[in-house]
Amino acid sequence: MNNTGVYIGLFFIKLIGYLPFWAIYLLSDLFYYIIKGIGYRKKLVYKNLRNSFPEKSEQEIKSIANKFYRHLSDIFLETFKLQSMSERQIRERVKITNTELINRYYDEGKDVIAVLGHYGNWEWIPSINLFVKCQGCEVYHPLKSKPYDQFMLKLRSKWGTLNFTMKLAFKSMLQLKRDRVRFIIGMISDQSPSRSKIQYQTQFLNQLTPVHLGTEKMAMKTNDPVVFVRFDKVKRGYYHMIIEPLVENPKDCKEFEITEIHTKHLEKIIIEKPEYWLWSHNRWKHANPDLNK
């Protein structure tokens, strides 16, 4: 897309972001029928669902897919809405459980590594910075389009959250430690590593799945406790963020143990309510059966 098209797109995105919530969800309903009508990644979505739930009937798969498309439409528009949301609105719409755990680590002088998934509305998770004592941070992958990347970084930084690229994440963590700034850093764990960077695979949703080892490597180097940030959808525009402890002392763990723990934890959450995970992502494109031989 040329720069003119990019800036026109950003203009309309920003315009949409200032609509009231009732209008946002009217647009979401329309967007749902559009992506259903064009069959947005339909083959991939159904393939992922069938492979993940071979025990489910075709009617059940179709039901999950329809619910997923409705949820995808919501989070797409909710992300745009972030730019105009006030702190009062985010506090009304995001309830959080177990901040006591993060604040205890803060009082003990410990930093925290948080594992996330593409579940619920992950773009609203940086609001955690409003609820805990420590500095909120997250690791992100830059977008190819610089204007869109800058726009998304602005959204993700709105509540004071710091954003680090994967390449600079560990260096940035060490700098915060040197500056004695206690922090919680979020890492999305369910992205697909590039083929050349696959170091480990596991069974996830009934399939051999390459997984990133970044969370485990950081935890083992720093011995920072690992938690899972669960982001359940209560209803349209309302979420429940739950801090769930995973590993207290990472250096006591065996190789790949932390990765297995947080991967199985996410799997359990997805199985409970599968419609809230990102099924349109080509998660298994680089699976390599020969790697584990």
JOKA-V826168 format. One record per residue. N is the residue number from 1. PHI is phi in whole degrees, 0 to 359 (none if undefined). Layout:
N,PHI  N,PHI
This chain:
1,none  2,286  3,298  4,298  5,297  6,298  7,289  8,294  9,300  10,294  11,300  12,289  13,299  14,294  15,298  16,300  17,298  18,260  19,285  20,292  21,300  22,297  23,286  24,302  25,281  26,294  27,295  28,298  29,300  30,295  31,297  32,302  33,291  34,290  35,289  36,291  37,294  38,274  39,67  40,306  41,48  42,302  43,300  44,293  45,301  46,292  47,298  48,299  49,292  50,296  51,290  52,282  53,230  54,297  55,278  56,273  57,287  58,296  59,293  60,293  61,299  62,297  63,296  64,297  65,299  66,297  67,295  68,298  69,297  70,295  71,294  72,301  73,297  74,298  75,290  76,300  77,284  78,297  79,295  80,297  81,296  82,308  83,298  84,251  85,285  86,272  87,298  88,299  89,296  90,292  91,291  92,288  93,261  94,236  95,259  96,234  97,241  98,78  99,295  100,302  101,295  102,296  103,291  104,294  105,300  106,300  107,296  108,274  109,77  110,251  111,266  112,227  113,257  114,250  115,262  116,234  117,228  118,281  119,223  120,69  121,240  122,296  123,287  124,267  125,296  126,303  127,295  128,304  129,299  130,278  131,248  132,238  133,287  134,277  135,282  136,278  137,221  138,211  139,261  140,224  141,256  142,300  143,280  144,294  145,276  146,298  147,300  148,293  149,298  150,296  151,296  152,292  153,297  154,296  155,297  156,289  157,260  158,303  159,266  160,89  161,288  162,270  163,239  164,236  165,290  166,304  167,297  168,255  169,300  170,294  171,299  172,292  173,299  174,297  175,295  176,298  177,296  178,296  179,277  180,58  181,260  182,288  183,213  184,238  185,243  186,265  187,228  188,283  189,261  190,254  191,277  192,270  193,294  194,296  195,305  196,286  197,251  198,287  199,243  200,203  201,228  202,215  203,275  204,217  205,52  206,70  207,221  208,293  209,226  210,292  211,228  212,287  213,254  214,301  215,300  216,297  217,297  218,295  219,296  220,293  221,287  222,259  223,60  224,286  225,299  226,247  227,234  228,249  229,259  230,267  231,230  232,279  233,274  234,273  235,196  236,308  237,78  238,228  239,224  240,237  241,267  242,236  243,270  244,243  245,291  246,242  247,222  248,279  249,232  250,304  251,292  252,276  253,271  254,279  255,301  256,74  257,294  258,296  259,298  260,296  261,297  262,285  263,290  264,291  265,295  266,297  267,302  268,299  269,296  270,297  271,298  272,297  273,219  274,294  275,293  276,263  277,262  278,274  279,286  280,278  281,278  282,280  283,296  284,252  285,293  286,249  287,302  288,229  289,300  290,280  291,294  292,274  293,282
